[in-house]
Each structure stands twice: as structure tokens, then as C-alpha cells.
Amino acid sequence: MFGCHVSVHCKDLQARSLLTLNYGHLIGRHGTPDLVYTISGERRGGSRVLCISRADQEVLTALDAGEFLFLFEKDMTIELQKLRSDLYFIHAAALELAGRAFMLAGASGSGKSTTTWALLHHGFRYLSDELAPVDLQTLRIHPYPHALCLKTSPPLPYGLPVRALHTSRTIHVPVDALPHEVCPRPSRLRAIFFQRYRPEASTPAVRPVSSAEAATRLYTNTLNALAHAGDGLDGAIALAHKAACFELFTADLPATCALLKATLEGLGDPGEPDGPADE
């Protein structure tokens, strides 16, 4: 992930199955590990728990599959930000269409993952559903293709595949069950959409936002701001100036997908095609 090698020594069959479903697309060639985890199952006080450990850190314990995936993802995401502090990590979904990469940023519960799931049925390629690491020099978003995570079942016509994993917290759709392909390498950022869900609206809407407003909103969604110049504000300003920025009001999902596609196509030529990854 992002040029980092994560090694997981899994001593529990249930945990191995969960991790394979969630991160199977990321399994690749071996290298010197930058981050090492050990996963085991134990009986504690009459309950079975899954334990997540790494060197010199307190062991994390999970009572069920949902908590296990949440804790593992949270810890690994924080550690990856430390390993790749050169990247600007944004809490956002990221997709690509015909050479145009874009983000869907918004507060938790704004529908980013549900919109991402719907867009994948309309020819968009998947980069990530919640983590968008951007190289501020090249303006490229690095892919993070783990299982797409939903809080609730999406509406028709975007039903879930049989292989979707339902936990106590979330629903996970493995990458090989997604309706369209993954974008395999870093892709140049073309647009940023700040998403808001309006259930009372009959149709979606999009409006351009100024660079100043976009930078402010983007900064609130930055995960590792203190690792960058100006406590991260410089990066938010740079991205807001270089990408087309919009507020997206989502409503009916098919109409939202059509509106996003039309908006991206209206931006014109995406520029130079992406070359090989810089990793």
C-alpha cells in the first residue's frame, strides 16, 4: 500500500478469512516489511476475542468481526500515514472516469461509500471508498483498493453481491465482487466534490465553490495535516486551486451518478495520461 509492505502473521482462521476478504486485492510480492502485525484468537472470561498486536504496542482486542475489522483498519491507517508522511491523506472516496480522478469528501454519514458503490455500476473505476492519499507534487491520488465498506444496504437498483460480508457494524464488499474494475495506479486529481445528502430533494444538484471555501472544507477532512507545511493548510490551498471544486447535493442515486458523469465530462481534456506509478 503506497509503496509500504505490511506483513500479517495470522494464527486464527476466522481472522485470516476476514482479512483476506477485506484486503485480498492488496496481497502481492513479498518485501522487507515496514509494518508487522500478529493476529490471534483467545478465550477471555468465557468469550472468544481476536487480538491484534504489533511491536511495543498495547494489544487491541475485538469481540466480533465488525470490531476486529474496524480496529485493524484504524491502526493500520494511522501507521501508514506515519510511514508516508509525504502524502497528503484526506478522508474521502476516490474514483476515476476516462482519466479524470476525483474525490468525494464529506462528513461521516454523508453517503460517500453508497455513492461510490452506485458509481461503480456506471463505468467509474475504484481507487478507494474512504482514504485518498495525494502526492502534492504530482497531484496524483494513490489507490487504496480494500473492500468497499457500507453502513447500510444500498437501495435498488444497486443491490449487494452474494459475497458481501455483513458484520455487526458494517457491510464489506470484496474488490473482486465490485461491478467495475479498480484503477491500478496513482491517477491525477481533476475534481473535488464536497458531498451532502438531501433526502428531501427529488433531484441532485451541483454548484461550483470558490478556492477559499474548498480549501477550508478540504482542511477539515485532512488526516495528517501536521505532517505538512503550514500545518497542512498550504496543501489544502494548493489542491483547492489546482482541482475543480464543487458542492454536490445527492438525492436519487441514478440521477446523482448521471450528474457526476456529466460534470466530469464537462471539465474537458483530463490532460496528460498517467504514467507508471512512482513507487
Backbone as numpy.savetxt, mean C-alpha at the origin, in Angstrom:
# Nx Ny Nz CAx CAy CAz Cx Cy Cz
11.92 -6.33 -0.62 11.08 -5.14 -0.62 11.95 -3.89 -0.62
11.82 -3.05 -1.67 12.58 -1.80 -1.77 14.09 -2.06 -1.68
14.53 -3.21 -2.20 15.94 -3.55 -2.17 16.40 -4.14 -0.85
15.50 -4.37 0.09 15.84 -4.95 1.39 15.43 -6.43 1.41
16.23 -7.23 2.10 15.92 -8.65 2.26 15.40 -8.90 3.67
14.19 -9.48 3.75 13.59 -9.84 5.03 13.53 -11.36 5.11
14.13 -11.92 6.14 14.16 -13.36 6.34 13.23 -13.73 7.49
12.36 -14.72 7.26 11.41 -15.14 8.29 11.61 -16.63 8.56
12.00 -16.96 9.78 12.13 -18.35 10.21 10.83 -18.73 10.90
10.02 -19.52 10.23 8.67 -19.79 10.69 8.56 -21.22 11.20
8.32 -21.35 12.50 8.23 -22.67 13.13 6.79 -23.13 13.33
5.85 -22.36 12.87 4.44 -22.67 13.06 3.74 -22.76 11.70
3.02 -23.85 11.46 2.41 -24.07 10.16 1.30 -23.06 9.86
0.51 -22.70 10.87 -0.54 -21.71 10.64 0.06 -20.36 10.25
1.10 -19.94 10.98 1.74 -18.67 10.67 2.38 -18.70 9.30
3.00 -19.82 8.95 3.61 -19.94 7.61 2.57 -19.78 6.52
1.41 -20.40 6.72 0.33 -20.29 5.73 -0.16 -18.85 5.61
-0.30 -18.16 6.73 -0.76 -16.76 6.72 0.24 -15.85 6.02
1.52 -16.04 6.31 2.55 -15.19 5.72 2.70 -15.47 4.23
2.57 -16.73 3.84 2.67 -17.07 2.41 1.52 -16.45 1.63
0.32 -16.49 2.20 -0.81 -15.88 1.52 -0.63 -14.38 1.41
-0.12 -13.75 2.47 -0.04 -12.29 2.49 1.16 -11.74 1.73
2.30 -12.48 1.74 3.54 -11.95 1.15 4.14 -12.88 0.10
3.38 -13.86 -0.36 3.93 -14.85 -1.28 4.51 -14.26 -2.55
3.93 -13.16 -3.04 4.42 -12.55 -4.27 5.80 -11.93 -4.09
6.18 -11.68 -2.85 7.45 -11.03 -2.57 8.58 -12.02 -2.30
8.25 -13.30 -2.25 9.29 -14.31 -2.02 10.18 -14.37 -3.25
11.48 -14.22 -3.04 12.40 -14.18 -4.18 13.75 -14.75 -3.83
14.74 -14.28 -4.55 16.09 -14.80 -4.38 16.61 -14.48 -2.99
17.48 -15.37 -2.52 18.06 -15.18 -1.19 19.17 -14.13 -1.25
19.35 -13.44 -0.18 20.43 -12.47 -0.05 20.76 -12.30 1.41
21.75 -11.54 1.71 22.08 -11.28 3.11 20.92 -10.54 3.76
20.33 -11.11 4.81 19.12 -10.50 5.38 19.41 -9.18 6.09
18.55 -8.21 5.82 18.61 -6.92 6.52 17.74 -6.95 7.77
16.79 -7.86 7.77 15.81 -7.94 8.86 15.45 -9.41 9.03
15.53 -9.92 10.26 15.29 -11.35 10.51 14.22 -11.51 11.59
13.20 -12.30 11.26 12.13 -12.61 12.20 12.11 -14.10 12.49
11.66 -14.44 13.69 11.37 -15.83 14.06 9.93 -15.88 14.55
9.15 -16.78 13.95 7.74 -16.91 14.30 7.51 -18.30 14.91
6.83 -18.34 16.04 6.55 -19.61 16.69 5.16 -19.58 17.32
4.63 -20.77 17.60 3.34 -20.89 18.28 3.55 -21.44 19.68
2.80 -20.91 20.66 2.95 -21.36 22.04 1.59 -21.44 22.72
1.54 -22.20 23.82 0.36 -22.24 24.66 0.60 -21.37 25.89
-0.28 -20.40 26.11 -0.13 -19.52 27.27 -1.49 -19.37 27.96
-1.53 -19.80 29.20 -2.76 -19.64 29.98 -3.97 -20.31 29.34
-3.77 -21.45 28.71 -4.87 -22.17 28.10 -5.20 -21.71 26.69
-4.53 -20.65 26.20 -4.76 -20.15 24.84 -3.52 -20.35 23.99
-3.74 -20.52 22.69 -2.63 -20.64 21.77 -2.33 -19.27 21.18
-1.08 -18.86 21.22 -0.68 -17.56 20.69 0.42 -17.74 19.66
0.50 -16.79 18.74 1.60 -16.73 17.78 2.57 -15.66 18.24
3.85 -15.99 18.26 4.88 -15.09 18.76 5.77 -14.60 17.63
6.01 -13.29 17.60 6.85 -12.64 16.58 8.07 -12.07 17.29
9.24 -12.52 16.91 10.44 -12.02 17.58 11.52 -11.67 16.57
12.34 -10.69 16.93 13.55 -10.35 16.19 14.58 -9.88 17.20
15.81 -9.81 16.80 16.93 -9.60 17.72 16.74 -8.37 18.60
16.97 -8.56 19.91 16.99 -7.46 20.89 15.69 -6.69 20.98
14.57 -7.32 20.59 13.28 -6.65 20.67 12.31 -7.48 21.49
11.38 -6.81 22.14 10.35 -7.51 22.90 9.50 -8.37 21.98
9.20 -9.59 22.42 8.40 -10.51 21.61 6.96 -10.00 21.52
6.41 -10.00 20.31 5.02 -9.62 20.09 4.17 -10.88 20.08
3.02 -10.86 20.73 2.15 -12.03 20.77 0.78 -11.69 20.21
0.23 -12.63 19.44 -1.07 -12.44 18.80 -1.98 -13.61 19.14
-3.24 -13.29 19.43 -4.19 -14.32 19.82 -4.90 -14.96 18.63
-4.89 -14.27 17.48 -5.55 -14.85 16.31 -4.86 -14.37 15.03
-5.36 -14.87 13.89 -4.73 -14.58 12.60 -4.75 -13.09 12.28
-5.87 -12.42 12.57 -5.98 -11.00 12.27 -4.97 -10.17 13.04
-4.85 -10.45 14.33 -3.89 -9.71 15.15 -2.46 -10.02 14.73
-2.20 -11.28 14.39 -0.86 -11.67 13.96 -0.43 -10.91 12.71
-1.27 -10.87 11.69 -0.92 -10.16 10.45 -0.78 -8.66 10.71
-1.63 -8.11 11.56 -1.54 -6.68 11.88 -0.22 -6.35 12.56
0.17 -7.14 13.58 1.39 -6.86 14.31 2.63 -7.06 13.46
2.63 -8.12 12.66 3.79 -8.38 11.81 3.96 -7.27 10.77
2.87 -6.88 10.13 2.91 -5.83 9.12 3.37 -4.50 9.73
2.84 -4.17 10.87 3.20 -2.90 11.53 4.68 -2.85 11.86
5.20 -3.91 12.47 6.60 -3.92 12.86 7.51 -3.89 11.64
7.21 -4.70 10.63 8.05 -4.75 9.45 8.04 -3.42 8.69
6.87 -2.77 8.62 6.77 -1.49 7.93 7.65 -0.44 8.60
7.63 -0.40 9.93 8.47 0.56 10.66 9.95 0.30 10.41
10.34 -0.97 10.45 11.75 -1.32 10.26 12.21 -1.05 8.83
11.35 -1.27 7.85 11.70 -0.99 6.45 11.90 0.52 6.24
11.12 1.33 6.95 11.31 2.77 6.85 12.67 3.19 7.38
13.14 2.51 8.41 14.47 2.80 8.95 15.56 2.37 7.97
15.37 1.20 7.36 16.37 0.69 6.43 16.45 1.53 5.15
15.31 2.05 4.71 15.27 2.87 3.49 14.79 4.27 3.83
15.52 4.92 4.72 15.14 6.28 5.12 15.28 7.27 3.97
15.96 6.86 2.88 16.07 7.73 1.72 14.75 7.84 0.96
13.87 6.86 1.14 12.57 6.90 0.49 11.57 7.67 1.36
10.64 8.30 0.70 9.62 9.11 1.38 8.36 8.25 1.46
8.07 7.73 2.65 6.96 6.79 2.82 5.65 7.53 3.09
4.65 7.22 2.27 3.35 7.87 2.39 2.28 6.81 2.62
1.37 7.09 3.55 0.24 6.20 3.77 -0.78 6.43 2.66
-0.67 5.61 1.62 -1.52 5.79 0.45 -1.53 4.51 -0.37
-2.60 4.29 -1.11 -2.62 3.24 -2.12 -1.92 3.78 -3.36
-1.38 2.88 -4.16 -0.69 3.31 -5.39 -1.01 2.33 -6.52
-1.35 2.89 -7.67 -1.67 2.10 -8.85 -1.06 2.75 -10.08
-1.17 2.06 -11.22 -0.60 2.59 -12.45 -1.53 2.25 -13.62
-1.63 3.19 -14.55 -2.43 2.98 -15.75 -1.70 3.60 -16.93
-1.31 2.77 -17.88 -0.68 3.24 -19.12 0.50 4.17 -18.85
1.34 3.78 -17.90 2.53 4.56 -17.62 2.34 5.69 -16.62
1.11 5.89 -16.17 0.82 6.96 -15.21 0.60 6.34 -13.83
1.54 6.52 -12.93 1.36 6.05 -11.55 0.69 7.15 -10.74
-0.13 6.75 -9.80 -0.82 7.74 -8.96 -1.06 7.15 -7.58
-1.32 8.05 -6.64 -1.63 7.67 -5.26 -3.08 7.99 -4.94
-3.63 7.19 -4.04 -4.90 7.50 -3.39 -4.58 7.70 -1.91
-4.59 8.93 -1.45 -4.26 9.22 -0.06 -5.52 9.63 0.68
-5.56 9.32 1.95 -6.72 9.69 2.74 -6.67 9.08 4.11
-7.55 9.52 4.96 -7.60 8.99 6.32 -8.05 7.55 6.32
-7.73 6.83 7.38 -8.20 5.46 7.51 -9.72 5.43 7.46
-10.26 4.51 6.67 -11.70 4.43 6.52 -12.26 5.24 5.37
-11.37 5.90 4.60 -11.84 6.71 3.47 -12.12 5.86 2.23
-11.79 4.58 2.29 -12.12 3.69 1.18 -11.01 3.46 0.18
-9.77 3.72 0.55 -8.65 3.56 -0.39 -8.54 2.13 -0.92
-8.59 1.16 0.00 -8.41 -0.23 -0.42 -9.59 -0.73 -1.24
-10.80 -0.32 -0.87 -11.98 -0.73 -1.64 -11.94 -0.13 -3.04
-11.54 1.13 -3.14 -11.40 1.76 -4.46 -10.29 1.08 -5.26
-9.19 0.75 -4.60 -8.10 0.04 -5.26 -8.59 -1.29 -5.82
-9.32 -2.04 -5.01 -9.87 -3.33 -5.45 -10.76 -3.15 -6.69
-11.59 -2.13 -6.68 -12.46 -1.88 -7.83 -11.65 -1.49 -9.07
-10.65 -0.63 -8.90 -9.84 -0.18 -10.04 -9.11 -1.33 -10.72
-8.74 -2.34 -9.94 -8.04 -3.49 -10.52 -8.93 -4.28 -11.49
-10.23 -4.08 -11.41 -11.16 -4.71 -12.36 -11.29 -3.91 -13.65
-10.62 -2.76 -13.72 -10.76 -1.88 -14.88 -9.41 -1.59 -15.55
-8.48 -2.53 -15.47 -7.22 -2.42 -16.21 -6.11 -1.68 -15.50
-6.31 -1.27 -14.25 -5.25 -0.61 -13.50 -4.30 -1.67 -12.93
-3.03 -1.32 -12.81 -2.04 -2.24 -12.25 -1.72 -1.87 -10.81
-1.47 -2.89 -10.01 -1.33 -2.77 -8.56 0.11 -2.49 -8.16
0.30 -1.46 -7.34 1.58 -1.21 -6.68 1.47 -1.51 -5.18
0.44 -0.96 -4.55 0.23 -1.18 -3.12 -1.16 -0.67 -2.75
-1.67 -1.18 -1.62 -2.97 -0.69 -1.17 -2.87 0.27 0.01
-1.65 0.46 0.57 -1.58 1.34 1.74 -0.21 1.96 1.99
0.81 1.56 1.25 2.15 2.06 1.51 2.80 2.46 0.20
3.10 3.76 0.06 3.68 4.28 -1.18 5.03 4.92 -0.89
6.14 4.19 -1.05 7.46 4.77 -0.84 7.95 5.45 -2.13
8.24 6.74 -2.04 8.61 7.52 -3.22 10.07 7.94 -3.15
10.78 7.77 -4.25 12.14 8.32 -4.38 11.98 9.78 -4.80
12.35 10.70 -3.95 12.13 12.12 -4.23 13.00 12.64 -5.37
14.08 11.91 -5.70 14.95 12.34 -6.80 14.38 11.93 -8.15
13.87 10.70 -8.24 13.37 10.20 -9.53 11.86 10.31 -9.65
11.18 10.60 -8.54 9.72 10.70 -8.48 9.06 9.35 -8.80
9.71 8.26 -8.47 9.15 6.94 -8.72 8.64 6.30 -7.43
7.47 5.67 -7.55 6.88 4.94 -6.43 7.36 3.49 -6.51
7.87 2.98 -5.41 8.30 1.58 -5.37 7.10 0.68 -5.06
6.99 -0.44 -5.75 5.87 -1.34 -5.49 6.01 -2.05 -4.16
4.88 -2.33 -3.54 4.82 -3.12 -2.31 3.63 -4.08 -2.45
3.77 -5.08 -3.33 2.64 -5.93 -3.68 2.40 -7.08 -2.69
1.93 -6.72 -1.51 1.45 -7.76 -0.60 -0.05 -7.94 -0.82
-0.67 -8.86 -0.09 -2.10 -9.08 -0.26 -2.88 -7.79 -0.01
-3.86 -7.54 -0.85 -4.71 -6.36 -0.68 -5.59 -6.59 0.55
-5.64 -5.59 1.41 -6.33 -5.72 2.70 -7.58 -4.85 2.74
-8.73 -5.46 2.99 -10.01 -4.77 3.06 -10.60 -4.90 4.46
-11.30 -3.87 4.89 -11.94 -3.93 6.21 -13.31 -4.59 6.13
-13.99 -4.43 4.99 -15.30 -5.03 4.79 -15.40 -5.58 3.38
-16.37 -6.43 3.14 -16.57 -6.98 1.80 -17.01 -5.87 0.84
-16.42 -5.81 -0.34 -16.79 -4.76 -1.31 -18.15 -5.03 -1.92
-18.79 -3.99 -2.44 -20.11 -4.18 -3.06 -20.00 -4.82 -4.45
-21.10 -5.31 -4.94 -21.15 -5.81 -6.31 -20.98 -4.64 -7.26
-20.36 -4.85 -8.42 -19.97 -6.13 -9.02 -18.55 -6.57 -8.67
-18.01 -6.11 -7.55 -16.61 -6.38 -7.22 -16.50 -7.40 -6.10
-17.11 -8.57 -6.32 -17.08 -9.62 -5.32 -15.69 -10.18 -5.07
-15.54 -10.82 -3.94 -14.24 -11.35 -3.53 -13.99 -12.74 -4.13
-12.73 -13.08 -4.40 -12.41 -14.42 -4.88 -12.51 -15.44 -3.76
-12.59 -16.71 -4.14 -12.72 -17.78 -3.15 -11.53 -17.80 -2.20
-10.34 -17.44 -2.69 -9.13 -17.55 -1.89 -8.93 -16.38 -0.92
-9.85 -15.46 -0.86 -9.72 -14.36 0.10 -9.75 -14.90 1.53
-8.87 -14.38 2.37 -8.77 -14.81 3.76 -9.54 -13.84 4.65
-10.51 -14.34 5.39 -11.30 -13.53 6.31 -10.77 -13.75 7.72
-10.32 -12.67 8.38 -9.85 -12.76 9.76 -10.81 -11.97 10.65
-10.51 -11.92 11.93 -11.35 -11.18 12.86 -11.32 -9.68 12.61
-10.28 -9.22 11.91 -10.10 -7.79 11.69 -10.33 -7.37 10.24
-9.82 -8.17 9.31 -9.71 -7.74 7.92 -9.91 -8.90 6.95
-9.97 -8.54 5.67 -10.05 -9.51 4.58 -8.81 -9.32 3.71
-8.11 -10.40 3.41 -6.87 -10.32 2.66 -7.02 -11.08 1.33
-6.74 -10.38 0.22 -6.81 -11.00 -1.11 -5.39 -11.19 -1.61
-4.92 -12.44 -1.76 -3.54 -12.66 -2.21 -3.31 -12.09 -3.60
-2.07 -11.72 -3.87 -1.74 -11.04 -5.13 -2.10 -11.90 -6.34
-1.88 -13.21 -6.25 -2.18 -14.04 -7.41 -3.67 -14.25 -7.63
-4.52 -13.69 -6.75 -5.96 -13.74 -6.94 -6.53 -12.38 -7.34
-5.67 -11.38 -7.52 -6.13 -10.06 -7.95 -6.61 -10.12 -9.39
-7.57 -9.27 -9.77 -8.13 -9.34 -11.12 -7.24 -8.75 -12.20
-6.14 -8.07 -11.83 -5.22 -7.56 -12.84 -3.81 -7.65 -12.30
-2.85 -7.46 -13.17 -1.45 -7.71 -12.84 -0.85 -6.64 -11.94
0.29 -7.00 -11.38 1.07 -6.09 -10.54 2.02 -5.29 -11.41
2.23 -4.03 -11.05 3.27 -3.22 -11.70 4.60 -3.69 -11.11
5.52 -4.26 -11.91 6.66 -5.00 -11.36 7.83 -4.15 -10.89
7.87 -2.87 -11.21 9.04 -2.08 -10.85 8.61 -0.65 -10.51
9.51 0.14 -9.95 9.15 1.53 -9.61 8.57 2.27 -10.80
7.52 3.04 -10.55 6.81 3.74 -11.62 6.70 5.22 -11.28
6.84 6.07 -12.30 6.89 7.51 -12.09 5.54 8.08 -11.67
5.56 8.85 -10.58 4.34 9.46 -10.06 3.82 10.53 -11.01
2.53 10.43 -11.33 1.91 11.41 -12.23 0.84 12.23 -11.52
0.15 11.62 -10.56 -0.96 12.33 -9.92 -1.16 11.83 -8.49
-1.76 12.70 -7.69 -2.13 12.37 -6.32 -3.60 12.73 -6.13
-4.38 11.77 -5.64 -5.80 12.01 -5.36 -6.01 11.88 -3.86
-6.56 12.94 -3.25 -6.90 12.91 -1.83 -8.36 12.49 -1.73
-8.56 11.28 -1.24 -9.86 10.65 -1.33 -10.74 10.92 -0.12
-12.01 11.18 -0.42 -13.05 11.30 0.61 -14.28 10.55 0.14
-14.86 9.77 1.02 -16.04 9.00 0.67 -17.30 9.78 1.02
-18.19 9.92 0.03 -19.46 10.61 0.25 -20.61 9.66 -0.04
-21.05 8.88 0.93 -22.10 7.88 0.67 -23.43 8.50 0.26
-23.65 9.77 0.62 -24.92 10.41 0.26 -24.95 10.89 -1.19
-23.78 10.94 -1.85 -23.71 11.46 -3.22 -24.08 10.37 -4.22
-24.75 10.77 -5.28 -25.13 9.81 -6.32 -24.03 9.61 -7.35
-23.17 10.61 -7.50 -22.07 10.52 -8.47 -20.78 10.99 -7.83
-19.64 10.45 -8.27 -18.35 10.92 -7.76 -17.98 12.26 -8.38
-16.98 12.91 -7.80 -16.52 14.19 -8.33 -15.03 14.33 -8.06
-14.37 15.12 -8.89 -12.95 15.39 -8.70 -12.71 16.88 -8.94
-11.87 17.47 -8.11 -11.53 18.88 -8.30 -10.04 19.08 -8.09
-9.41 19.91 -8.89 -7.98 20.20 -8.68 -7.77 20.92 -7.36
-6.64 20.68 -6.72 -6.28 21.41 -5.50 -4.94 22.09 -5.72
-4.72 23.18 -5.03 -3.48 23.93 -5.18 -2.31 23.14 -4.61
-1.10 23.52 -5.02 0.10 22.86 -4.51 0.22 23.04 -3.00
-0.18 24.21 -2.49 -0.09 24.47 -1.06 -1.03 23.55 -0.28
-2.27 23.43 -0.75 -3.23 22.54 -0.08 -2.77 21.09 -0.18
-2.27 20.70 -1.35 -1.81 19.32 -1.56 -0.64 18.99 -0.64
0.31 19.92 -0.51 1.48 19.68 0.34 1.05 19.48 1.79
0.10 20.29 2.25 -0.38 20.16 3.62 -1.03 18.81 3.85
-1.87 18.40 2.92 -2.55 17.10 3.05 -1.56 15.95 2.95
-0.61 16.08 2.04 0.37 15.02 1.85 1.23 14.85 3.09
1.59 15.95 3.70 2.44 15.90 4.89 1.76 15.12 6.03
0.45 15.27 6.15 -0.27 14.55 7.22 -0.30 13.05 6.97
-0.03 12.62 5.74 -0.02 11.20 5.40 1.39 10.63 5.29
2.41 11.44 5.63 3.80 10.98 5.57 4.14 10.20 6.83
4.79 9.04 6.65 5.09 8.16 7.78 6.46 8.39 8.39
7.43 8.80 7.59 8.81 8.97 8.11 9.31 10.38 7.83
8.49 11.37 8.14 8.81 12.76 7.82 10.13 13.22 8.42
10.42 12.81 9.66 11.62 13.31 10.35 12.92 12.79 9.74
12.84 11.81 8.85 14.04 11.29 8.21 14.47 12.15 7.02
13.70 13.19 6.71 13.97 13.98 5.50 14.19 15.46 5.83
14.75 16.16 4.86 15.06 17.58 5.02 13.80 18.36 5.39
13.99 19.35 6.26 12.85 20.17 6.67 11.79 19.37 7.39
12.22 18.32 8.10 11.30 17.42 8.81 10.22 16.86 7.87
10.60 16.67 6.61 9.70 16.06 5.65 8.82 17.01 4.88
8.72 18.24 5.33 7.84 19.19 4.65 8.37 19.52 3.26
9.70 19.59 3.11 10.29 19.87 1.79 9.87 18.81 0.78
9.84 17.54 1.20 9.44 16.47 0.30 7.99 16.58 -0.11
7.13 16.91 0.85 5.71 17.07 0.54 5.49 18.20 -0.45
6.21 19.30 -0.27 6.09 20.45 -1.18 6.57 20.07 -2.58
7.70 19.35 -2.65 8.25 18.94 -3.95 7.28 18.04 -4.70
6.70 17.06 -4.01 5.75 16.16 -4.66 4.49 16.90 -5.10
4.02 17.83 -4.27 2.81 18.57 -4.60 3.01 19.46 -5.82
4.25 19.92 -6.05 4.53 20.76 -7.22 4.74 19.93 -8.48
5.25 18.72 -8.33 5.61 17.93 -9.50 4.49 17.01 -10.00
3.52 16.73 -9.16 2.41 15.85 -9.55 1.13 16.66 -9.67
0.23 16.20 -10.52 -1.10 16.80 -10.59 -1.87 16.36 -9.35
-2.52 17.29 -8.66 -3.16 16.98 -7.38 -4.65 17.29 -7.42
-5.44 16.36 -6.89 -6.89 16.48 -6.94 -7.51 16.03 -5.62
-8.71 16.53 -5.35 -9.55 15.95 -4.32 -10.56 15.07 -5.02
-10.68 13.84 -4.54 -11.58 12.87 -5.15 -12.69 12.53 -4.16
-13.93 12.80 -4.57 -15.09 12.44 -3.77 -15.68 11.16 -4.37
-15.56 10.05 -3.65 -16.02 8.78 -4.20 -17.47 8.52 -3.81
-18.15 7.84 -4.70 -19.54 7.43 -4.44 -19.72 6.07 -5.11
-20.54 5.99 -6.13 -20.73 4.76 -6.88 -19.37 4.28 -7.42
-19.00 3.03 -7.13 -17.65 2.57 -7.48 -17.38 2.48 -8.98
-18.26 1.91 -9.80 -17.99 1.91 -11.24 -17.82 3.32 -11.81
-18.65 4.25 -11.35 -18.54 5.62 -11.83 -17.24 6.27 -11.33
-16.83 5.94 -10.11 -15.57 6.47 -9.57 -14.39 5.97 -10.40
-14.40 4.70 -10.76 -13.32 4.14 -11.58 -13.27 4.82 -12.95
-14.42 5.05 -13.55 -14.47 5.72 -14.85 -13.95 7.15 -14.76
-14.31 7.83 -13.68 -13.86 9.21 -13.49 -12.35 9.27 -13.30
-11.79 8.38 -12.51 -10.35 8.33 -12.31 -9.61 8.07 -13.61
-10.11 7.13 -14.38 -9.48 6.79 -15.65 -9.50 7.99 -16.60
-10.64 8.66 -16.69 -10.75 9.82 -17.57 -9.84 10.95 -17.11
-9.74 11.15 -15.81 -8.89 12.22 -15.27 -7.43 11.96 -15.59
-6.99 10.71 -15.40 -5.59 10.36 -15.70 -5.29 10.50 -17.19
-6.19 10.02 -18.01 -5.97 10.13 -19.46 -5.95 11.58 -19.91
-6.67 12.43 -19.20 -6.69 13.85 -19.53 -5.40 14.58 -19.19
-4.50 13.92 -18.44 -3.23 14.55 -18.09 -2.23 14.51 -19.24
-2.55 13.76 -20.31 -1.66 13.72 -21.47 -0.55 12.70 -21.33
0.49 12.89 -22.12 1.62 11.97 -22.19 2.25 11.80 -20.81
2.39 10.53 -20.34 3.00 10.33 -19.03 4.49 10.62 -18.99
5.11 10.88 -20.13 6.55 11.18 -20.15 7.36 9.96 -20.49
8.62 9.98 -20.08 9.51 8.88 -20.41 9.04 7.59 -19.75
9.09 6.46 -20.49 8.73 5.19 -19.88 9.72 4.82 -18.79
9.24 4.07 -17.81 10.11 3.65 -16.72 11.15 2.66 -17.20
12.37 2.87 -16.80 13.44 1.94 -17.12 13.55 0.91 -16.03
14.66 0.16 -16.00 14.85 -0.84 -14.98 14.87 -0.21 -13.58
14.47 -0.99 -12.62 14.50 -0.50 -11.24 15.91 -0.13 -10.83
16.01 0.86 -9.95 17.33 1.36 -9.53 17.89 0.56 -8.38
17.23 -0.53 -7.98 17.65 -1.23 -6.76 18.85 -2.12 -7.05
